Amino acid sequence: MQNRQNLTEGAPGRTLFFFALPMIIGNLFQQFYNMADSIIVGRFAGEDALAAVGASYSFTTVFIMIAIGGGIGSSVLTSQYLGAKQYSKMKTSAYTFLITFGAVSLVLSALGLLYNPLILHALKTPDNIMADALLYLQIYFSGLPFMFMYNILSANFNALGKSQIPLILLIFSSILNILMDLWMVGFLHMGVAGAAIATVIAQGISAAFSFIIFIRLIRSYRSEEKPRLFDRYMFLTGTKIAIPSIIQQSIVSIGMLLTQSSVNYFGSSALAGYSAGSRLESLGIVPMIATGNAMSPFTAQNLGAGKTERVQKGYHAAYKIILGFGIFLAIGSQLLYAPIVSAFVDPVQSPLAFQTGTAYFRFVGIFFSFLGFKAITDGILRGSGDVKIYMLANLINLAIRVCTAKFLSPVFGIAFIWYAIPLGWFVNYLISFIWYRTGNWKKKRIL
């Protein structure tokens, strides 16, 4: 069993691709659910309801990315211990961060419930969608610990090389969520409340299954020493990696949140179109982000096993994977933009929303490869624990997006909000790549 999940053997490119593939498929299912959620809300509850969910989405995505980034960052230790075959420490690392992020999720849930009205007002959310946005967030934050548990466990499954388990659970969760959306929003006419309740229930069931399976899996590794439930050194070391990882994973969602007030300036119709465009962007970036996330455990396991050259071969192979996806997405965004965006908003009833969504998607779709190059380079730096420069690069990326939206879009138009996105990706990649070329990451093995 343990040989099947070993990322330190086999052809690097093939190993990386087939390890990343379940992550890509799983994330696509999650994004398809998000799209279905928007389509169901938009079609059955109307444009204002879609705008309310869109206003909430940029906020909730920040918390999702905190969970994903925290899980990926903290699981670097788990991957390196697995590569070094130190199974007792591997278990201790996994237990430590399950407990840590369980506590973090409770704190964030309380803060979200308490402060989300202030944040929505600060983002200048239009008055006609404020009540629905508040209702959606109140329900969502009540179930935040379930979402955190699932994403932390998914990262740990990936750290052990078992990326197919989160895929199966995510497919189950997504299908359940869509069915419950259709029932609650389409049949019971519960509006945004129905969409939020469906999300919480589906995530709760998936998190429970994930926990049971993970505990059984990790106990299957035999170790002479008894693992501990919490280790202070691992907590401190993993936290140093997790924080930059959280920032890196959150850049897109934080950028969406901080630019929300700039979008709101153009009214609820533009916000509905922007929400549709951002959902499509989230779908397009899935293979790029997933391949970058796969680079982290691939790097960590191979560094733990002392196979530095294998990491470099995997990195070179990852460029081919990214280019393949990038070309496909660029062509698709230019040929299929109209029917895809019209699934979210009716071009006849909501012409401004449709125009905004199509302009956003067509432009960003050309540049997804930039994000992929950034993601795989960041993945190596994160997997090695060499995180300072790549954290700086991601902060510069965020600054470019936010400053352009805040200062240029009110003067030159809403399009400048998405014009800045590929520029931020490219600058981020350039900084991370220059640091990768120094070779400093080779010396950062944690063990």
BAVEXLO-168378 format. One record per residue (C-alpha): x negated, y, z; residue in one letter; residue number from 1. Coordinates in steps of 0.1 Angstrom, whole numbers. Last residue first. Layout:
# BAVEXLO-168378
@c1->X	c2->Y	c3->Z	residuo->A	num->NUM $
...
//
This chain:
# BAVEXLO-168378
@c1->-142	c2->173	c3->87	residuo->L	num->447 $
@c1->-133	c2->207	c3->72	residuo->I	num->446 $
@c1->-151	c2->205	c3->39	residuo->R	num->445 $
@c1->-159	c2->241	c3->31	residuo->K	num->444 $
@c1->-192	c2->237	c3->13	residuo->K	num->443 $
@c1->-177	c2->228	c3->-20	residuo->K	num->442 $
@c1->-155	c2->258	c3->-18	residuo->W	num->441 $
@c1->-185	c2->282	c3->-20	residuo->N	num->440 $
@c1->-191	c2->270	c3->-56	residuo->G	num->439 $
@c1->-194	c2->306	c3->-68	residuo->T	num->438 $
@c1->-172	c2->297	c3->-98	residuo->R	num->437 $
@c1->-142	c2->293	c3->-75	residuo->Y	num->436 $
@c1->-146	c2->329	c3->-64	residuo->W	num->435 $
@c1->-145	c2->342	c3->-99	residuo->I	num->434 $
@c1->-115	c2->319	c3->-105	residuo->F	num->433 $
@c1->-96	c2->333	c3->-75	residuo->S	num->432 $
@c1->-101	c2->369	c3->-86	residuo->I	num->431 $
@c1->-91	c2->362	c3->-122	residuo->L	num->430 $
@c1->-61	c2->342	c3->-112	residuo->Y	num->429 $
@c1->-47	c2->369	c3->-90	residuo->N	num->428 $
@c1->-53	c2->395	c3->-117	residuo->V	num->427 $
@c1->-35	c2->373	c3->-142	residuo->F	num->426 $
@c1->-5	c2->366	c3->-119	residuo->W	num->425 $
@c1->-1	c2->403	c3->-110	residuo->G	num->424 $
@c1->-1	c2->413	c3->-147	residuo->L	num->423 $
@c1->24	c2->385	c3->-154	residuo->P	num->422 $
@c1->49	c2->400	c3->-129	residuo->I	num->421 $
@c1->44	c2->437	c3->-135	residuo->A	num->420 $
@c1->66	c2->438	c3->-166	residuo->Y	num->419 $
@c1->94	c2->422	c3->-145	residuo->W	num->418 $
@c1->101	c2->452	c3->-124	residuo->I	num->417 $
@c1->91	c2->475	c3->-153	residuo->F	num->416 $
@c1->123	c2->464	c3->-171	residuo->A	num->415 $
@c1->144	c2->483	c3->-146	residuo->I	num->414 $
@c1->137	c2->516	c3->-162	residuo->G	num->413 $
@c1->109	c2->541	c3->-167	residuo->F	num->412 $
@c1->113	c2->565	c3->-138	residuo->V	num->411 $
@c1->130	c2->543	c3->-112	residuo->P	num->410 $
@c1->110	c2->513	c3->-124	residuo->S	num->409 $
@c1->76	c2->530	c3->-120	residuo->L	num->408 $
@c1->72	c2->538	c3->-83	residuo->F	num->407 $
@c1->90	c2->510	c3->-64	residuo->K	num->406 $
@c1->89	c2->482	c3->-89	residuo->A	num->405 $
@c1->53	c2->489	c3->-100	residuo->T	num->404 $
@c1->42	c2->491	c3->-63	residuo->C	num->403 $
@c1->59	c2->459	c3->-54	residuo->V	num->402 $
@c1->46	c2->438	c3->-82	residuo->R	num->401 $
@c1->10	c2->451	c3->-80	residuo->I	num->400 $
@c1->9	c2->448	c3->-42	residuo->A	num->399 $
@c1->21	c2->411	c3->-44	residuo->L	num->398 $
@c1->-7	c2->402	c3->-68	residuo->N	num->397 $
@c1->-32	c2->420	c3->-46	residuo->I	num->396 $
@c1->-19	c2->400	c3->-16	residuo->L	num->395 $
@c1->-24	c2->368	c3->-37	residuo->N	num->394 $
@c1->-60	c2->377	c3->-44	residuo->A	num->393 $
@c1->-67	c2->385	c3->-8	residuo->L	num->392 $
@c1->-54	c2->351	c3->2	residuo->M	num->391 $
@c1->-75	c2->335	c3->-24	residuo->Y	num->390 $
@c1->-105	c2->353	c3->-10	residuo->I	num->389 $
@c1->-100	c2->341	c3->26	residuo->K	num->388 $
@c1->-88	c2->305	c3->19	residuo->V	num->387 $
@c1->-118	c2->281	c3->15	residuo->D	num->386 $
@c1->-101	c2->252	c3->33	residuo->G	num->385 $
@c1->-110	c2->228	c3->5	residuo->S	num->384 $
@c1->-74	c2->221	c3->-5	residuo->G	num->383 $
@c1->-66	c2->258	c3->-4	residuo->R	num->382 $
@c1->-95	c2->268	c3->-27	residuo->L	num->381 $
@c1->-86	c2->239	c3->-51	residuo->I	num->380 $
@c1->-49	c2->248	c3->-51	residuo->G	num->379 $
@c1->-57	c2->285	c3->-57	residuo->D	num->378 $
@c1->-73	c2->275	c3->-89	residuo->T	num->377 $
@c1->-44	c2->253	c3->-99	residuo->I	num->376 $
@c1->-19	c2->280	c3->-91	residuo->A	num->375 $
@c1->-37	c2->309	c3->-108	residuo->K	num->374 $
@c1->-40	c2->290	c3->-140	residuo->F	num->373 $
@c1->-3	c2->280	c3->-138	residuo->G	num->372 $
@c1->8	c2->315	c3->-131	residuo->L	num->371 $
@c1->-10	c2->327	c3->-162	residuo->F	num->370 $
@c1->6	c2->298	c3->-181	residuo->S	num->369 $
@c1->40	c2->312	c3->-173	residuo->F	num->368 $
@c1->34	c2->343	c3->-195	residuo->F	num->367 $
@c1->58	c2->340	c3->-225	residuo->I	num->366 $
@c1->88	c2->332	c3->-203	residuo->G	num->365 $
@c1->84	c2->365	c3->-183	residuo->V	num->364 $
@c1->96	c2->385	c3->-213	residuo->F	num->363 $
@c1->125	c2->364	c3->-225	residuo->R	num->362 $
@c1->138	c2->358	c3->-189	residuo->F	num->361 $
@c1->139	c2->394	c3->-179	residuo->Y	num->360 $
@c1->154	c2->407	c3->-211	residuo->A	num->359 $
@c1->180	c2->379	c3->-210	residuo->T	num->358 $
@c1->190	c2->386	c3->-175	residuo->G	num->357 $
@c1->193	c2->424	c3->-179	residuo->T	num->356 $
@c1->214	c2->421	c3->-211	residuo->Q	num->355 $
@c1->237	c2->396	c3->-195	residuo->F	num->354 $
@c1->243	c2->417	c3->-164	residuo->A	num->353 $
@c1->249	c2->447	c3->-186	residuo->L	num->352 $
@c1->274	c2->428	c3->-208	residuo->P	num->351 $
@c1->295	c2->414	c3->-179	residuo->S	num->350 $
@c1->329	c2->405	c3->-193	residuo->Q	num->349 $
@c1->317	c2->397	c3->-228	residuo->V	num->348 $
@c1->282	c2->383	c3->-220	residuo->P	num->347 $
@c1->297	c2->361	c3->-192	residuo->D	num->346 $
@c1->271	c2->356	c3->-166	residuo->V	num->345 $
@c1->253	c2->325	c3->-153	residuo->F	num->344 $
@c1->258	c2->301	c3->-182	residuo->A	num->343 $
@c1->254	c2->330	c3->-205	residuo->S	num->342 $
@c1->217	c2->332	c3->-194	residuo->V	num->341 $
@c1->210	c2->297	c3->-208	residuo->I	num->340 $
@c1->230	c2->301	c3->-240	residuo->P	num->339 $
@c1->212	c2->334	c3->-248	residuo->A	num->338 $
@c1->177	c2->325	c3->-238	residuo->Y	num->337 $
@c1->174	c2->293	c3->-259	residuo->L	num->336 $
@c1->149	c2->302	c3->-286	residuo->L	num->335 $
@c1->125	c2->327	c3->-269	residuo->Q	num->334 $
@c1->125	c2->310	c3->-235	residuo->S	num->333 $
@c1->121	c2->276	c3->-250	residuo->G	num->332 $
@c1->90	c2->285	c3->-270	residuo->I	num->331 $
@c1->73	c2->300	c3->-240	residuo->A	num->330 $
@c1->83	c2->271	c3->-218	residuo->L	num->329 $
@c1->68	c2->245	c3->-242	residuo->F	num->328 $
@c1->36	c2->264	c3->-246	residuo->I	num->327 $
@c1->32	c2->269	c3->-208	residuo->G	num->326 $
@c1->39	c2->232	c3->-201	residuo->F	num->325 $
@c1->11	c2->220	c3->-224	residuo->G	num->324 $
@c1->-12	c2->248	c3->-213	residuo->L	num->323 $
@c1->-7	c2->238	c3->-176	residuo->I	num->322 $
@c1->-15	c2->201	c3->-182	residuo->I	num->321 $
@c1->-46	c2->210	c3->-202	residuo->K	num->320 $
@c1->-58	c2->233	c3->-175	residuo->Y	num->319 $
@c1->-52	c2->206	c3->-149	residuo->A	num->318 $
@c1->-78	c2->184	c3->-167	residuo->A	num->317 $
@c1->-105	c2->209	c3->-159	residuo->H	num->316 $
@c1->-95	c2->209	c3->-122	residuo->Y	num->315 $
@c1->-94	c2->171	c3->-120	residuo->G	num->314 $
@c1->-129	c2->170	c3->-134	residuo->K	num->313 $
@c1->-140	c2->196	c3->-108	residuo->Q	num->312 $
@c1->-124	c2->176	c3->-79	residuo->V	num->311 $
@c1->-141	c2->144	c3->-92	residuo->R	num->310 $
@c1->-175	c2->162	c3->-90	residuo->E	num->309 $
@c1->-169	c2->169	c3->-53	residuo->T	num->308 $
@c1->-164	c2->133	c3->-43	residuo->K	num->307 $
@c1->-173	c2->132	c3->-6	residuo->G	num->306 $
@c1->-143	c2->111	c3->5	residuo->A	num->305 $
@c1->-129	c2->140	c3->25	residuo->G	num->304 $
@c1->-136	c2->162	c3->-5	residuo->L	num->303 $
@c1->-117	c2->138	c3->-26	residuo->N	num->302 $
@c1->-87	c2->137	c3->-3	residuo->Q	num->301 $
@c1->-87	c2->175	c3->1	residuo->A	num->300 $
@c1->-90	c2->183	c3->-36	residuo->T	num->299 $
@c1->-61	c2->159	c3->-46	residuo->F	num->298 $
@c1->-41	c2->171	c3->-16	residuo->P	num->297 $
@c1->-45	c2->207	c3->-28	residuo->S	num->296 $
@c1->-43	c2->201	c3->-66	residuo->M	num->295 $
@c1->-8	c2->188	c3->-63	residuo->A	num->294 $
@c1->4	c2->222	c3->-51	residuo->N	num->293 $
@c1->-11	c2->238	c3->-82	residuo->G	num->292 $
@c1->6	c2->212	c3->-104	residuo->T	num->291 $
@c1->39	c2->219	c3->-85	residuo->A	num->290 $
@c1->35	c2->256	c3->-89	residuo->I	num->289 $
@c1->30	c2->254	c3->-127	residuo->M	num->288 $
@c1->56	c2->227	c3->-133	residuo->P	num->287 $
@c1->82	c2->248	c3->-113	residuo->V	num->286 $
@c1->74	c2->282	c3->-127	residuo->I	num->285 $
@c1->101	c2->280	c3->-153	residuo->G	num->284 $
@c1->129	c2->272	c3->-129	residuo->L	num->283 $
@c1->121	c2->301	c3->-106	residuo->S	num->282 $
@c1->119	c2->323	c3->-136	residuo->E	num->281 $
@c1->154	c2->311	c3->-146	residuo->L	num->280 $
@c1->167	c2->319	c3->-111	residuo->R	num->279 $
@c1->150	c2->353	c3->-113	residuo->S	num->278 $
@c1->168	c2->361	c3->-146	residuo->G	num->277 $
@c1->202	c2->352	c3->-132	residuo->A	num->276 $
@c1->196	c2->373	c3->-101	residuo->S	num->275 $
@c1->184	c2->402	c3->-123	residuo->Y	num->274 $
@c1->216	c2->399	c3->-143	residuo->G	num->273 $
@c1->237	c2->400	c3->-111	residuo->A	num->272 $
@c1->216	c2->429	c3->-97	residuo->L	num->271 $
@c1->221	c2->448	c3->-130	residuo->A	num->270 $
@c1->258	c2->444	c3->-125	residuo->S	num->269 $
@c1->256	c2->453	c3->-87	residuo->S	num->268 $
@c1->239	c2->487	c3->-93	residuo->G	num->267 $
@c1->206	c2->500	c3->-107	residuo->F	num->266 $
@c1->192	c2->511	c3->-73	residuo->Y	num->265 $
@c1->199	c2->475	c3->-61	residuo->N	num->264 $
@c1->170	c2->464	c3->-83	residuo->V	num->263 $
@c1->145	c2->488	c3->-66	residuo->S	num->262 $
@c1->159	c2->477	c3->-32	residuo->S	num->261 $
@c1->153	c2->441	c3->-41	residuo->Q	num->260 $
@c1->117	c2->448	c3->-50	residuo->T	num->259 $
@c1->105	c2->438	c3->-15	residuo->L	num->258 $
@c1->126	c2->406	c3->-16	residuo->L	num->257 $
@c1->116	c2->395	c3->-51	residuo->M	num->256 $
@c1->79	c2->402	c3->-42	residuo->G	num->255 $
@c1->83	c2->382	c3->-10	residuo->I	num->254 $
@c1->98	c2->354	c3->-30	residuo->S	num->253 $
@c1->70	c2->354	c3->-56	residuo->V	num->252 $
@c1->42	c2->358	c3->-31	residuo->I	num->251 $
@c1->56	c2->333	c3->-6	residuo->S	num->250 $
@c1->36	c2->303	c3->-17	residuo->Q	num->249 $
@c1->3	c2->323	c3->-16	residuo->Q	num->248 $
@c1->12	c2->339	c3->18	residuo->I	num->247 $
@c1->22	c2->306	c3->33	residuo->I	num->246 $
@c1->-10	c2->291	c3->20	residuo->S	num->245 $
@c1->-30	c2->320	c3->35	residuo->P	num->244 $
@c1->-13	c2->312	c3->69	residuo->I	num->243 $
@c1->-16	c2->274	c3->66	residuo->A	num->242 $
@c1->-54	c2->272	c3->62	residuo->I	num->241 $
@c1->-61	c2->291	c3->95	residuo->K	num->240 $
@c1->-32	c2->273	c3->111	residuo->T	num->239 $
@c1->-47	c2->239	c3->102	residuo->G	num->238 $
@c1->-79	c2->248	c3->121	residuo->T	num->237 $
@c1->-60	c2->261	c3->152	residuo->L	num->236 $
@c1->-35	c2->233	c3->153	residuo->F	num->235 $
@c1->-62	c2->207	c3->146	residuo->M	num->234 $
@c1->-83	c2->220	c3->175	residuo->Y	num->233 $
@c1->-53	c2->221	c3->198	residuo->R	num->232 $
@c1->-42	c2->185	c3->192	residuo->D	num->231 $
@c1->-6	c2->175	c3->196	residuo->F	num->230 $
@c1->12	c2->141	c3->196	residuo->L	num->229 $
@c1->-20	c2->122	c3->201	residuo->R	num->228 $
@c1->-30	c2->91	c3->180	residuo->P	num->227 $
@c1->-40	c2->59	c3->198	residuo->K	num->226 $
@c1->-74	c2->48	c3->186	residuo->E	num->225 $
@c1->-79	c2->15	c3->167	residuo->E	num->224 $
@c1->-58	c2->27	c3->137	residuo->S	num->223 $
@c1->-33	c2->8	c3->115	residuo->R	num->222 $
@c1->-14	c2->28	c3->90	residuo->Y	num->221 $
@c1->21	c2->16	c3->89	residuo->S	num->220 $
@c1->31	c2->41	c3->116	residuo->R	num->219 $
@c1->28	c2->68	c3->90	residuo->I	num->218 $
@c1->54	c2->53	c3->68	residuo->L	num->217 $
@c1->80	c2->45	c3->95	residuo->R	num->216 $
@c1->77	c2->80	c3->109	residuo->I	num->215 $
@c1->81	c2->95	c3->74	residuo->F	num->214 $
@c1->111	c2->74	c3->65	residuo->I	num->213 $
@c1->131	c2->84	c3->96	residuo->I	num->212 $
@c1->121	c2->121	c3->93	residuo->F	num->211 $
@c1->130	c2->123	c3->56	residuo->S	num->210 $
@c1->164	c2->107	c3->62	residuo->F	num->209 $
@c1->173	c2->133	c3->88	residuo->A	num->208 $
@c1->160	c2->161	c3->66	residuo->A	num->207 $
@c1->181	c2->150	c3->37	residuo->S	num->206 $
@c1->213	c2->149	c3->58	residuo->I	num->205 $
@c1->206	c2->184	c3->72	residuo->G	num->204 $
@c1->197	c2->198	c3->37	residuo->Q	num->203 $
@c1->230	c2->186	c3->22	residuo->A	num->202 $
@c1->250	c2->200	c3->52	residuo->I	num->201 $
@c1->233	c2->234	c3->51	residuo->V	num->200 $
@c1->236	c2->238	c3->13	residuo->T	num->199 $
@c1->273	c2->229	c3->13	residuo->A	num->198 $
@c1->280	c2->254	c3->41	residuo->I	num->197 $
@c1->263	c2->282	c3->22	residuo->A	num->196 $
@c1->282	c2->275	c3->-11	residuo->A	num->195 $
@c1->315	c2->273	c3->8	residuo->G	num->194 $
@c1->308	c2->306	c3->26	residuo->A	num->193 $
@c1->300	c2->322	c3->-8	residuo->V	num->192 $
@c1->335	c2->315	c3->-21	residuo->G	num->191 $
@c1->358	c2->291	c3->0	residuo->M	num->190 $
@c1->381	c2->285	c3->-30	residuo->H	num->189 $
@c1->389	c2->249	c3->-18	residuo->L	num->188 $
@c1->386	c2->234	c3->-53	residuo->F	num->187 $
@c1->358	c2->254	c3->-70	residuo->G	num->186 $
@c1->339	c2->267	c3->-40	residuo->V	num->185 $
@c1->342	c2->239	c3->-15	residuo->M	num->184 $
@c1->346	c2->210	c3->-39	residuo->W	num->183 $
@c1->323	c2->221	c3->-66	residuo->L	num->182 $
@c1->297	c2->232	c3->-41	residuo->D	num->181 $
@c1->300	c2->198	c3->-23	residuo->M	num->180 $
@c1->293	c2->180	c3->-55	residuo->L	num->179 $
@c1->264	c2->203	c3->-63	residuo->I	num->178 $
@c1->249	c2->198	c3->-28	residuo->N	num->177 $
@c1->252	c2->160	c3->-29	residuo->L	num->176 $
@c1->235	c2->160	c3->-63	residuo->I	num->175 $
@c1->207	c2->182	c3->-50	residuo->S	num->174 $
@c1->202	c2->162	c3->-17	residuo->S	num->173 $
@c1->200	c2->129	c3->-35	residuo->F	num->172 $
@c1->176	c2->142	c3->-61	residuo->I	num->171 $
@c1->155	c2->158	c3->-33	residuo->L	num->170 $
@c1->154	c2->125	c3->-13	residuo->L	num->169 $
@c1->142	c2->106	c3->-44	residuo->I	num->168 $
@c1->115	c2->132	c3->-52	residuo->L	num->167 $
@c1->104	c2->136	c3->-16	residuo->P	num->166 $
@c1->96	c2->98	c3->-17	residuo->I	num->165 $
@c1->78	c2->99	c3->-51	residuo->Q	num->164 $
@c1->51	c2->122	c3->-38	residuo->S	num->163 $
@c1->36	c2->95	c3->-17	residuo->K	num->162 $
@c1->-1	c2->105	c3->-18	residuo->G	num->161 $
@c1->-4	c2->108	c3->19	residuo->L	num->160 $
@c1->-7	c2->146	c3->16	residuo->A	num->159 $
@c1->24	c2->145	c3->-6	residuo->N	num->158 $
@c1->44	c2->128	c3->21	residuo->F	num->157 $
@c1->31	c2->155	c3->45	residuo->N	num->156 $
@c1->42	c2->183	c3->22	residuo->A	num->155 $
@c1->77	c2->167	c3->20	residuo->S	num->154 $
@c1->78	c2->164	c3->58	residuo->L	num->153 $
@c1->72	c2->201	c3->61	residuo->I	num->152 $
@c1->98	c2->208	c3->34	residuo->N	num->151 $
@c1->125	c2->187	c3->51	residuo->Y	num->150 $
@c1->119	c2->199	c3->86	residuo->M	num->149 $
@c1->120	c2->236	c3->75	residuo->F	num->148 $
@c1->153	c2->231	c3->56	residuo->M	num->147 $
@c1->169	c2->214	c3->87	residuo->F	num->146 $
@c1->156	c2->242	c3->110	residuo->P	num->145 $
@c1->173	c2->268	c3->87	residuo->L	num->144 $
@c1->208	c2->255	c3->92	residuo->G	num->143 $
@c1->222	c2->284	c3->112	residuo->S	num->142 $
@c1->202	c2->307	c3->90	residuo->F	num->141 $
@c1->223	c2->297	c3->60	residuo->Y	num->140 $
@c1->256	c2->303	c3->77	residuo->I	num->139 $
@c1->247	c2->338	c3->88	residuo->Q	num->138 $
@c1->231	c2->344	c3->55	residuo->L	num->137 $
@c1->262	c2->336	c3->34	residuo->Y	num->136 $
@c1->284	c2->358	c3->56	residuo->L	num->135 $
@c1->261	c2->388	c3->54	residuo->L	num->134 $
@c1->259	c2->385	c3->16	residuo->A	num->133 $
@c1->297	c2->383	c3->14	residuo->D	num->132 $
@c1->302	c2->414	c3->35	residuo->A	num->131 $
@c1->275	c2->434	c3->17	residuo->M	num->130 $
@c1->288	c2->427	c3->-19	residuo->I	num->129 $
@c1->309	c2->459	c3->-25	residuo->N	num->128 $
@c1->286	c2->480	c3->-3	residuo->D	num->127 $
@c1->256	c2->475	c3->-26	residuo->P	num->126 $
@c1->225	c2->461	c3->-8	residuo->T	num->125 $
@c1->202	c2->490	c3->0	residuo->K	num->124 $
@c1->172	c2->467	c3->10	residuo->L	num->123 $
@c1->172	c2->484	c3->44	residuo->A	num->122 $
@c1->209	c2->475	c3->48	residuo->H	num->121 $
@c1->202	c2->438	c3->39	residuo->L	num->120 $
@c1->173	c2->438	c3->63	residuo->I	num->119 $
@c1->194	c2->453	c3->92	residuo->L	num->118 $
@c1->222	c2->428	c3->86	residuo->P	num->117 $
@c1->196	c2->399	c3->85	residuo->N	num->116 $
@c1->181	c2->408	c3->119	residuo->Y	num->115 $
@c1->197	c2->386	c3->145	residuo->L	num->114 $
@c1->206	c2->355	c3->125	residuo->L	num->113 $
@c1->172	c2->356	c3->107	residuo->G	num->112 $
@c1->153	c2->361	c3->140	residuo->L	num->111 $
@c1->171	c2->331	c3->156	residuo->A	num->110 $
@c1->163	c2->309	c3->126	residuo->S	num->109 $
@c1->127	c2->321	c3->125	residuo->L	num->108 $
@c1->122	c2->311	c3->161	residuo->V	num->107 $
@c1->138	c2->277	c3->156	residuo->L	num->106 $
@c1->118	c2->271	c3->125	residuo->S	num->105 $
@c1->85	c2->280	c3->143	residuo->V	num->104 $
@c1->92	c2->253	c3->170	residuo->A	num->103 $
@c1->97	c2->226	c3->144	residuo->G	num->102 $
@c1->67	c2->240	c3->126	residuo->F	num->101 $
@c1->45	c2->233	c3->155	residuo->T	num->100 $
@c1->60	c2->199	c3->163	residuo->I	num->99 $
@c1->57	c2->186	c3->128	residuo->L	num->98 $
@c1->23	c2->202	c3->126	residuo->F	num->97 $
@c1->8	c2->183	c3->155	residuo->T	num->96 $
@c1->24	c2->150	c3->145	residuo->Y	num->95 $
@c1->8	c2->151	c3->110	residuo->A	num->94 $
@c1->-26	c2->160	c3->124	residuo->S	num->93 $
@c1->-24	c2->133	c3->151	residuo->T	num->92 $
@c1->-15	c2->108	c3->124	residuo->K	num->91 $
@c1->-45	c2->117	c3->103	residuo->M	num->90 $
@c1->-67	c2->117	c3->134	residuo->K	num->89 $
@c1->-58	c2->80	c3->140	residuo->S	num->88 $
@c1->-61	c2->72	c3->103	residuo->Y	num->87 $
@c1->-97	c2->83	c3->99	residuo->Q	num->86 $
@c1->-100	c2->68	c3->64	residuo->K	num->85 $
@c1->-121	c2->98	c3->51	residuo->A	num->84 $
@c1->-96	c2->105	c3->23	residuo->G	num->83 $
@c1->-68	c2->101	c3->49	residuo->L	num->82 $
@c1->-85	c2->126	c3->72	residuo->Y	num->81 $
@c1->-89	c2->150	c3->43	residuo->Q	num->80 $
@c1->-52	c2->147	c3->34	residuo->S	num->79 $
@c1->-40	c2->152	c3->69	residuo->T	num->78 $
@c1->-62	c2->183	c3->73	residuo->L	num->77 $
@c1->-48	c2->197	c3->41	residuo->V	num->76 $
@c1->-13	c2->190	c3->54	residuo->S	num->75 $
@c1->-13	c2->222	c3->74	residuo->S	num->74 $
@c1->-16	c2->243	c3->43	residuo->G	num->73 $
@c1->10	c2->224	c3->22	residuo->I	num->72 $
@c1->35	c2->224	c3->51	residuo->G	num->71 $
@c1->30	c2->260	c3->60	residuo->G	num->70 $
@c1->33	c2->270	c3->23	residuo->G	num->69 $
@c1->65	c2->250	c3->18	residuo->I	num->68 $
@c1->81	c2->262	c3->51	residuo->A	num->67 $
@c1->71	c2->299	c3->45	residuo->I	num->66 $
@c1->83	c2->294	c3->9	residuo->M	num->65 $
@c1->118	c2->284	c3->21	residuo->I	num->64 $
@c1->118	c2->314	c3->45	residuo->F	num->63 $
@c1->110	c2->338	c3->17	residuo->V	num->62 $
@c1->135	c2->321	c3->-5	residuo->T	num->61 $
@c1->163	c2->330	c3->20	residuo->T	num->60 $
@c1->158	c2->367	c3->14	residuo->F	num->59 $
@c1->156	c2->366	c3->-24	residuo->S	num->58 $
@c1->186	c2->343	c3->-24	residuo->Y	num->57 $
@c1->208	c2->366	c3->-2	residuo->S	num->56 $
@c1->209	c2->394	c3->-29	residuo->A	num->55 $
@c1->215	c2->367	c3->-55	residuo->G	num->54 $
@c1->243	c2->351	c3->-34	residuo->V	num->53 $
@c1->259	c2->386	c3->-31	residuo->A	num->52 $
@c1->254	c2->392	c3->-68	residuo->A	num->51 $
@c1->271	c2->359	c3->-77	residuo->L	num->50 $
@c1->300	c2->368	c3->-53	residuo->A	num->49 $
@c1->303	c2->402	c3->-70	residuo->D	num->48 $
@c1->304	c2->386	c3->-105	residuo->E	num->47 $
@c1->332	c2->362	c3->-97	residuo->G	num->46 $
@c1->341	c2->334	c3->-73	residuo->A	num->45 $
@c1->347	c2->304	c3->-97	residuo->F	num->44 $
@c1->323	c2->312	c3->-126	residuo->R	num->43 $
@c1->296	c2->331	c3->-107	residuo->G	num->42 $
@c1->297	c2->308	c3->-76	residuo->V	num->41 $
@c1->296	c2->276	c3->-98	residuo->I	num->40 $
@c1->269	c2->290	c3->-120	residuo->I	num->39 $
@c1->248	c2->303	c3->-91	residuo->S	num->38 $
@c1->250	c2->269	c3->-73	residuo->D	num->37 $
@c1->243	c2->251	c3->-105	residuo->A	num->36 $
@c1->212	c2->272	c3->-109	residuo->M	num->35 $
@c1->200	c2->265	c3->-74	residuo->N	num->34 $
@c1->208	c2->228	c3->-79	residuo->Y	num->33 $
@c1->188	c2->229	c3->-112	residuo->F	num->32 $
@c1->160	c2->245	c3->-92	residuo->Q	num->31 $
@c1->160	c2->217	c3->-67	residuo->Q	num->30 $
@c1->162	c2->191	c3->-94	residuo->F	num->29 $
@c1->132	c2->209	c3->-111	residuo->L	num->28 $
@c1->113	c2->208	c3->-78	residuo->N	num->27 $
@c1->118	c2->170	c3->-76	residuo->G	num->26 $
@c1->108	c2->165	c3->-113	residuo->I	num->25 $
@c1->76	c2->186	c3->-108	residuo->I	num->24 $
@c1->67	c2->169	c3->-75	residuo->M	num->23 $
@c1->73	c2->135	c3->-91	residuo->P	num->22 $
@c1->50	c2->145	c3->-119	residuo->L	num->21 $
@c1->22	c2->159	c3->-97	residuo->A	num->20 $
@c1->8	c2->125	c3->-87	residuo->F	num->19 $
@c1->12	c2->113	c3->-123	residuo->F	num->18 $
@c1->-7	c2->143	c3->-136	residuo->F	num->17 $
@c1->-35	c2->142	c3->-109	residuo->L	num->16 $
@c1->-42	c2->106	c3->-114	residuo->T	num->15 $
@c1->-43	c2->109	c3->-152	residuo->R	num->14 $
@c1->-66	c2->139	c3->-150	residuo->G	num->13 $
@c1->-89	c2->123	c3->-124	residuo->P	num->12 $
@c1->-92	c2->89	c3->-141	residuo->A	num->11 $
@c1->-89	c2->64	c3->-113	residuo->G	num->10 $
@c1->-98	c2->67	c3->-76	residuo->E	num->9 $
@c1->-99	c2->94	c3->-49	residuo->T	num->8 $
@c1->-61	c2->101	c3->-50	residuo->L	num->7 $
@c1->-53	c2->70	c3->-30	residuo->N	num->6 $
@c1->-15	c2->63	c3->-27	residuo->Q	num->5 $
@c1->-15	c2->29	c3->-44	residuo->R	num->4 $
@c1->-46	c2->19	c3->-24	residuo->N	num->3 $
@c1->-28	c2->24	c3->9	residuo->Q	num->2 $
@c1->0	c2->0	c3->0	residuo->M	num->1 $
//
